[in-house]
Amino acid sequence: MTTTGRQLVSTLTADGKLVLELQEKDFPAPAGNQVLVKMEAAPINPSDLILMTTGVDLDNAEYSPGKVVANVAPPMVAAQAGRHGKPQTVGNEGAGTVIAAGAGEMAQALVGQRVACVPGNAYSEYALADAMMCIPLGEHSCEQGASSFVNPMTALGFVETAKREGNEAIIHAAAASNLGQMLNRICQEDGLGLVNIVRKDSQAELLKGQGASHVVNSSDKDFEQQLVQAIAETQAFLGFDPIGGGTTTDSCLRSMERVAAAKLTEYSRYGSDQPKKMYIYGRLDLSPTILTPSYGFGWTVTGWLLMPFLASCDMPTLIGMRQRVVSGLTTTFASSYKAKVGLEEMLTRDAMMDYAQMATGEKYLVTPNA
């Protein structure tokens, strides 16, 4: 038995045309440990916008009910050559109610329950998901649980990564985001030092109001001086940067080295031997990452992705993370949204022009079956 519903599909052509369109799709009956979820809420995360708005000329796009046609900047067309002519579903995560399940024991146990899931096509009236990757929400609503996977698991992943690598403090950029606020609360609960980097005074006040001890504003003239002081007080030689482009990672490494070098008892032309590491986990800024290696030789810049991290975890760690998320959905892992939009409304000019800005703290929530 199949179920029919609309889902958002993104198609990029080799000549630079992007088509975002709601299409009718037949969803097959779930098999094995699959479940069929009637989707009720799904956040628009920066990672989703890669298939929707990145490099797209939204000003001059053609908007019609349930469909958008737009030109894409040539560099982005070339960078995404692997998807030319291949329709992509959109929406990494969301929440809804399980209406059917395969024969697997884990899947059957979820029938009738509200769950958070990561189907990869959450902007859809229905989605097939792996029961292993579903988080039962219990008494929590789908709106409360819509963002219970990507941001919470990422924030917990940062803390777990820091502990694995022997760090007692971390730096986080764009720290006033939903994810950043979660990380701030987790670090307070776990006794882990945290240096929060923001770009507005209002964002600094927001985090300080939530108990953050170290907040530095990258827009201040003495930004690096503030950063050096915060690193000295916390000993944060590990950082996570969602901005990617520009000088954020460079500023963090340089400030780490200033703190480390101040401890040297004698001068070394090679700099300190303090390991300094920055993980880039996003591209809020698509410009090149600027590095000015003035931080000795003991530094590393690498990437961090959620799924490879989860694959590196043993089962007790994964279960513990999931349980912690569910128990803190309305506290530690609570998310807020600027606006709610249905499937058609998310493809309107006003909505797309707004959420494409990826403004900190202004996330949209899609309600596919509203």
C-alpha positions in Angstrom: 0.0 0.0 0.0 1.4 3.4 -0.9 0.7 6.8 0.5 0.6 9.9 -1.7 1.7 13.4 -0.6 3.7 16.5 -1.6 7.3 16.9 -1.1 9.9 19.6 -2.0 12.4 18.8 -4.7 15.4 20.8 -5.8 16.9 20.4 -9.3 19.9 22.2 -10.6 20.7 22.1 -14.3 24.1 22.3 -15.9 23.3 25.8 -17.4 22.6 27.2 -13.9 18.8 27.0 -13.5 17.5 26.0 -10.1 14.0 24.7 -9.8 12.4 24.3 -6.4 9.1 22.6 -6.7 6.4 20.8 -4.7 5.8 17.4 -6.4 3.3 14.6 -5.7 5.0 11.5 -4.6 4.0 8.0 -3.8 5.6 6.7 -0.6 5.8 2.9 -0.5 4.8 0.9 2.6 7.8 0.8 5.0 9.8 -2.3 5.1 12.1 -3.9 7.8 13.0 -1.2 10.4 11.6 1.7 8.3 8.7 3.8 9.5 6.4 6.1 7.6 6.1 9.5 9.4 3.4 12.1 8.8 5.6 15.2 9.0 4.3 18.0 11.1 7.3 20.3 11.8 10.7 20.7 10.2 13.3 23.5 10.8 15.2 25.3 8.0 18.8 24.8 8.9 21.8 26.3 7.2 22.7 22.9 5.8 19.3 22.7 4.1 19.8 26.0 2.3 22.7 24.6 0.3 20.1 23.0 -2.0 17.7 26.0 -1.8 19.2 29.4 -1.7 23.1 29.3 -1.7 24.3 31.3 -4.7 20.8 31.8 -6.0 19.5 35.0 -7.5 16.3 35.3 -5.4 15.7 38.9 -6.4 15.0 38.0 -10.0 13.6 34.5 -9.5 10.2 33.4 -11.0 7.8 32.7 -8.1 4.5 30.8 -8.7 2.4 28.7 -6.3 4.6 25.7 -5.2 7.4 26.5 -7.6 10.5 28.8 -7.9 12.8 29.0 -10.9 16.0 31.0 -10.4 19.5 31.5 -11.8 22.5 30.2 -9.7 26.0 31.9 -9.6 28.4 30.1 -11.9 30.9 29.2 -9.1 28.1 27.4 -7.2 26.9 25.7 -10.4 30.4 24.3 -10.9 30.8 23.3 -7.3 27.7 21.3 -7.4 28.4 19.5 -10.7 27.6 16.2 -9.2 23.9 17.0 -8.8 23.2 18.5 -12.3 19.9 17.2 -13.5 19.5 15.0 -10.5 16.4 16.0 -8.3 17.3 16.3 -4.6 14.8 16.1 -1.7 15.2 18.7 0.9 14.9 18.9 4.7 17.4 17.1 6.9 15.3 16.8 10.1 11.8 17.1 11.5 9.2 15.6 13.6 5.8 13.9 13.0 3.7 10.9 13.9 4.5 7.3 12.8 1.5 6.1 10.8 3.0 2.8 9.5 6.0 0.6 10.1 7.9 -2.3 8.7 8.0 -5.7 10.3 11.1 -4.9 12.4 10.5 -4.9 16.2 12.0 -1.5 16.7 9.9 0.0 13.9 6.7 -1.6 15.2 7.3 -0.2 18.6 7.0 3.4 17.2 3.6 3.1 15.5 1.4 5.9 16.7 4.2 7.7 18.4 5.5 11.3 17.8 9.1 11.0 16.8 12.0 13.2 15.7 13.8 11.9 12.6 16.4 12.7 9.9 14.8 11.4 6.7 16.5 13.9 4.3 13.1 14.9 2.9 11.5 16.5 5.9 9.9 19.2 3.7 7.3 16.7 2.8 3.8 15.6 3.9 5.3 12.1 4.6 8.7 10.7 5.0 10.3 7.2 5.3 12.8 7.1 8.1 15.0 4.5 9.8 13.6 3.6 13.2 17.2 3.5 14.6 17.5 7.2 13.8 14.2 8.2 15.3 13.9 9.8 18.7 10.5 9.1 20.5 9.2 12.4 21.8 6.9 11.1 24.5 4.7 13.9 25.7 6.6 16.6 23.7 4.9 18.2 20.7 6.3 17.9 17.2 7.2 21.6 17.2 9.2 21.1 20.4 10.9 18.1 18.9 11.4 19.3 15.3 15.0 20.5 16.0 15.9 17.7 18.4 18.5 16.0 16.2 20.9 18.3 14.2 21.5 21.1 16.7 21.3 19.1 20.0 23.4 16.2 18.7 25.9 18.7 17.2 26.2 20.6 20.5 26.6 17.4 22.4 29.1 16.2 19.8 31.3 19.3 20.3 31.4 18.6 24.1 32.1 14.9 23.5 34.9 15.8 21.0 36.5 18.2 23.4 36.5 15.6 26.2 37.9 12.9 23.9 40.8 15.2 22.9 41.6 16.2 26.5 40.2 19.8 26.5 38.5 21.5 29.4 37.3 24.5 27.4 36.2 25.4 23.9 35.6 28.4 21.7 32.4 28.7 19.6 31.7 31.3 17.0 28.2 32.6 16.0 27.4 31.7 19.5 24.0 33.3 19.8 22.4 30.9 17.4 20.0 28.2 18.6 22.9 25.7 18.6 25.1 28.2 20.4 22.6 28.7 23.2 22.3 25.0 23.6 26.0 24.6 23.8 26.2 27.4 26.4 23.7 25.5 28.6 25.4 22.1 28.1 28.8 23.5 29.1 27.4 25.0 32.2 25.8 21.7 33.1 29.0 19.8 32.4 31.4 22.2 33.9 33.2 22.8 30.6 34.7 26.3 29.9 33.2 28.1 26.9 34.3 31.2 25.0 31.3 32.6 23.0 32.0 34.8 20.0 29.2 37.0 18.8 28.9 40.1 16.5 26.3 42.2 18.2 25.9 43.7 21.7 22.3 42.4 21.8 23.7 38.8 21.2 26.3 39.3 24.0 23.6 40.4 26.4 21.4 37.4 25.4 24.1 34.9 26.3 25.2 36.7 29.5 21.5 36.6 30.5 21.7 32.8 30.1 24.7 32.6 32.4 27.6 32.7 29.9 30.8 33.8 31.6 32.9 34.6 28.6 31.4 36.5 25.7 33.4 38.5 23.1 32.1 40.7 20.4 33.9 40.4 17.0 32.6 43.9 16.1 34.6 45.5 18.9 37.9 47.2 18.1 39.6 45.3 20.9 38.0 42.0 19.8 41.3 40.0 19.8 42.4 41.5 23.1 39.1 40.3 24.6 39.5 36.9 23.0 43.1 36.5 24.3 41.9 37.3 27.8 39.0 34.8 27.6 41.3 32.1 26.4 43.8 32.8 29.1 41.0 32.5 31.7 39.6 29.3 30.3 42.5 27.6 28.6 40.4 27.1 25.5 42.7 25.7 22.8 40.0 24.0 20.8 37.3 25.9 18.7 34.3 25.3 16.5 33.6 27.7 13.7 30.3 27.7 11.6 31.3 30.8 9.7 34.0 29.1 7.6 35.0 32.1 5.4 36.9 35.1 6.5 39.2 35.5 9.5 37.3 34.0 12.5 39.4 30.8 12.6 42.6 32.8 12.0 41.7 35.1 14.9 41.1 32.2 17.2 44.4 30.5 16.4 46.4 33.7 16.7 44.8 34.5 20.1 45.4 30.9 21.3 49.1 31.3 20.4 49.4 34.6 22.2 48.2 32.9 25.4 50.5 29.9 24.9 53.5 32.0 24.0 53.1 34.1 27.1 53.9 31.0 29.2 57.2 30.4 27.5 60.2 30.8 29.7 62.5 31.5 26.8 61.9 32.7 23.2 61.4 30.1 20.4 61.4 31.1 16.8 59.0 28.2 16.2 56.4 29.4 18.6 54.8 27.5 21.4 54.3 23.7 21.3 50.7 24.1 22.6 48.4 22.2 20.3 45.8 24.5 18.8 42.9 23.2 16.8 39.9 24.8 15.0 37.0 22.7 13.5 35.1 24.4 10.7 31.6 22.9 10.6 29.7 25.4 8.4 29.9 28.0 5.7 27.8 30.9 6.8 30.4 33.0 5.0 31.1 31.6 1.5 34.3 33.6 1.0 37.7 31.9 1.3 39.0 30.9 4.7 41.9 33.3 5.5 44.8 32.0 7.5 47.9 34.0 8.3 50.1 31.4 10.0 51.5 33.4 12.9 50.7 30.8 15.5 53.8 28.6 15.6 53.6 25.1 14.0 51.4 23.3 16.5 48.0 24.1 14.9 45.3 22.2 13.0 42.3 23.4 10.9 39.9 20.6 10.0 36.3 19.9 9.4 33.6 18.5 11.7 30.4 16.8 10.5 27.7 15.3 12.6 27.1 12.0 10.8 30.8 10.9 10.8 31.0 11.9 14.5 27.9 9.8 15.4 29.4 6.9 13.4 32.5 7.1 15.7 30.4 6.7 18.9 29.6 3.5 20.6 26.0 2.5 21.4 26.0 3.5 25.1 27.2 7.0 24.1 24.5 7.4 21.4 21.8 6.2 23.7 22.9 8.5 26.4 22.9 11.5 24.0 19.4 10.7 22.8 18.1 10.3 26.3 19.6 13.6 27.3 18.1 15.4 24.4 14.6 14.1 25.1 14.8 14.9 28.8 15.9 18.5 28.0 13.7 19.4 25.0 12.0 22.3 26.8 15.1 23.4 28.7 18.7 22.7 27.6 17.7 21.8 24.0 14.8 24.2 23.5 14.6 25.9 20.1 12.8 29.1 19.1 11.5 30.2 15.6 11.0 33.5 14.0 8.1 32.2 11.8 6.2 29.2 10.7 5.4 28.5 7.1 3.6 25.8 5.2 5.1 24.0 2.2 3.7 26.6 -0.3 4.5 29.6 1.8 8.1 28.6 2.2 8.5 29.1 -1.5 7.2 32.6 -1.6 9.5 35.5 -2.3 9.1 37.2 1.1 9.8 34.0 3.0 12.8 32.9 0.9 14.4 36.4 1.0 14.2 36.3 4.8 15.4 32.9 5.7 18.1 32.9 3.1 19.9 35.5 5.2 20.6 32.8 7.8 20.4 35.5 10.5 21.4 34.4 14.0 18.4 33.5 16.1 15.8 33.9 13.2 15.2 30.3 12.2 12.0 29.3 10.2 9.9 26.2 11.0 8.1 24.4 8.2 4.7 22.8 9.0 4.1 20.4 6.0 0.6 19.2 7.1 -0.7 22.5 8.6 
